[in-house]
Amino acid sequence: MISAPPQIVIERELTQHTSSSSNDKSKAQRLQMNEGKKTNIMHRLFHHHHQPSKKDLLAHDRTDSGSESGLSSSGDHSILSGVFDRFSKNTSRSSIHSVKTRDETCLSQKYGQCEKKSIGKGATAVVKIIRKNKFNKEKVYAVKEFRKRRKDETERDYVKKLTSEFCISSSMHHVNVVETIDLIQDDHHHWCVVMEYCPGGDLFNVIRNGSMTFAEIDCCFKQLMNGIAYLHSMGVAHRDIKPENLLLDEHAHLKLTDFGVSDVFRMGWEKEPHLSKGRVGSEPYMAPEMFVQKEYDARKTDIWSCGIVYITMVFKGYIFQSATKNDQRFCQFLGQRHHDYGPFKKLSPGAWSLIHKMLEPDPSKRITVDAILENPWFKQIETCVDCHAQSKYHNHFTDEYYNSRLTCGQ
């Protein structure tokens, strides 16, 4: 068991995007999006390197769940403007009672009733569970219920935020990314995203549980980087990587979730990436350039966040609150990172070398995800299958969930 330095404590309230003094401001920042790029999300419509034709756009007009997505083939910069227009129309007061999915069902009719108790809550949504019985088998889903539109928010802005997140998440299909299944309204006309359920909870609670070994930490880290490598290969940067957004399924697969502030930095037919804008995410995990630059490479900010997640797993806390010159601990990190920085002394030589490159303050010198995957220490990390690695058993769960698995005979 790895003990944390006494001066470092991880608290969930500190991961709600900022310190308490700037909490409200950060919640607003979390909602910022680069709409010009977000509305161009098309990875799910065509091959990653295929230039789409008008025929392609009109042909691929369904989501994975079978509901129509209403794509527009106009010359508008927003390829998904048809999606926004359709949802805006459906959420208007005059048509709200006639909103249905393609098969004329709402959430309760298609999947069943949500349990009253929520399993997660954020600034924009709450997450609940639905248990659907079919052919004497129970299927459990997680349902993310979005907040209603605010009075100072236009319908179009509200719909853009909702649909852009869904379009990104439903395009991702990887073992280390939470599967997004459907976008549908409930009986109260709230928009909901139906996702796979991860009963192991989030990595935050596992860290708080305080019992992960280095082998288990490294396994989680490798799964995280595999998921990030996939996202980046699809032209998407997450921009809010933190333990609360990393879930564990019953097979101990670590999965990325919550694409609310994700950004598309490269379209399928583009060779060069776009720079991203906006100070979004959670302050302890944000890269230094996000605080001082108007535009930045979001891939590099993801790498920084993953490095912070690794350190957080090891020490069960932050080594600094924010990567700014106003943070005394960050200044200490800058001055000592190459030699005698205390927290790094607990890392193995291989881990120290890689994390040192990931937490490079200069984004132009920061290691890329491809280089991480080829790193000798990273390549030798054992990942488990159903908690079983080649050398030993891994436990990536909290004591509560682990004991419940034993009770159920899993």
C-alpha positions, 0 to 999 in steps of 0.5 A: 500500500502506497502512503501519501505525503501528509501535506497532500490530500485529494478531495472531491470538492477540489476536482469540481473544476477549481478551488472554492474561490473560483468555483462558479467561474470555472463551472461557466468555463466548463461549458465553453466549447469551440462550436465552430469545430464541434459542429463538424463532427463526422468521424462516425459518418465515413472512413477516417481518411475519406473525403465525404461527398454530399451523397455520403452525408445524406446516406448516413442519417442515422445514429447507432440506436436507429434514430434519425440524425437529420444531417444537413447537406447545405454549404453551412460550415456546420455539417450537423446544422440539420441535427441542431435545427431538428432538435431545436424544433423538437424542443420548442414549446409548440412541439414538445409534446410530440417529440418521439424517437423514430420508433415512437418511444420515449426513454421509459418505453424503450428502456424502462424507468430510471432508479430514483437514486442518482449515481453521479451528479455534475454541473450539467447532468445527473446520472442514474441507472436503468435495469431492463429485463428482456428474455429473462435477462437483466441489462443495466444501463447508465442514463445521463439526464441533462439539465433543462435549458437556462433562461439566459441560454438560446435553444440553439446554443443548448442543443449544440452543447447537447448534440455535439457531446453525443456526436463525439461520444457515440462515435467512439468504440474502444474497450477503454471508452464508455460506449454511448448507445442512444440519445432520447427524451424521458417522460418529462421531456429531458434529453438523456444519453443512454450509456453502458453501465460501469459498476466499478464506479470511478477511479476517484473512489478507488484512489480514496480507498487507498489500497492500489499497488504500483502494479495496479496503478500502472495497469490503470495508467496503461489503459488510460493511455490506450484510450487517449491514443484511440481518441487522438487517432480519431481526431478528438481531444478529451480536455477533462481527464481526471479520476472522476471521468475514468470509470471501471466496468465489471472486468476492470477495464478503465473507461473514459467518459464525459465528452462535454468539453471535448474538441475535434482538432482534426477532421477525417480528411484533414492532415493538419490539426486545429488548435483549441480554445477555451480554459476548460476542464478541472484546474488541478489537471489543466496544463500550464498553457491553458492558463496563458495561451488563447490557443493550444494543442489539445492533444498536449494538454491531454498528455499533461492531464494523464501525467497528473492522474498518474501522480494522483494515483501514486500519492492520493493527492495533488502535487500542486493545485494549479499549473500557474506561477501563482501556485507556490507548489507549482513553482517548486515543481518547476525549480526542482523537477529535473533533480531533487523533486521530492514526490518523484523520488517515490517513482521507479526510474522508468516511471520517473522518466516518462512522467517527467516527459509528460509533465514538461511545462513547454508543450512543444517539448512534451512527449506525444502519445505515440512516443508514450506507447513506444516507451520501454517502461510503458510497453512492459506494463502488465494489464489485467483481464478480469483483474488477472495479470500474468504475474499477479491478481489486480484489484482496481475496485473499492473495498465495497464493490470488491466485497459485493463481487465476492458475495455474488460469486464473481 
